[in-house]
Structures are given as structure tokens and as C-alpha cells.
């Protein structure tokens, strides 16, 4: 999973390299009136949310839950006839 996430981030960085450079240059020039501050704030918030969701998913898939109290034993069923071929309308074919 880590390799896939890392590969996705690398592909995004490679595809948008010139845009990232332009954004860094405009922010370094203190030109935040075009909405780049909102872009980076929302980007950081989304990355935090995605990391929380992935962390929670990883936690759920790798930990087993608590074992509950066993219920009462039910009544045994009645023995029936063996059925080797089923009828499409239900029941055994004769």
C-alpha cells in the first residue's frame, strides 16, 4: 500500500512540476491575492484527511475486534432426506 501511495505522489509531482514551480515562485514573491493561499490550505487539509482515513483503514484491517459473549445454543434441526439434484421450483427432484 505504501508503494502505491508513494507512486501516486511521484506521478502527481512529475506531471505538475512546472505548475508547482510557478506556485512556489508566486508565493515566495508574497503575491497571495490570486488564491494560492486557499489552494495550499485546502490541499493541506485534504492531505491530512486522506492520511487519517488511510490510517484508520490500516488500523481496522490489521486489528481483530473484541470477542463477544457467545449466545445461547439453539435447538437442533430435524433430520431430512438427502437431496442430490435440486428442482428449480424448490425441493428435491425425483
C-alpha positions, 0 to 999 in steps of 0.5 A: 500500500505504501508503494502505491501511495508513494507512486501516486505522489511521484506521478502527481509531482512529475506531471505538475512540476512546472505548475508547482514551480510557478506556485512556489515562485508566486508565493515566495514573491508574497503575491497571495491575492490570486488564491494560492493561499486557499489552494495550499490550505485546502490541499493541506487539509485534504492531505491530512484527511486522506492520511487519517482515513488511510490510517484508520483503514490500516488500523481496522484491517490489521486489528481483530475486534473484541470477542463477544459473549457467545449466545445461547445454543439453539435447538437442533434441526430435524433430520431430512432426506438427502437431496442430490439434484435440486428442482428449480421450483424448490425441493428435491427432484425425483 
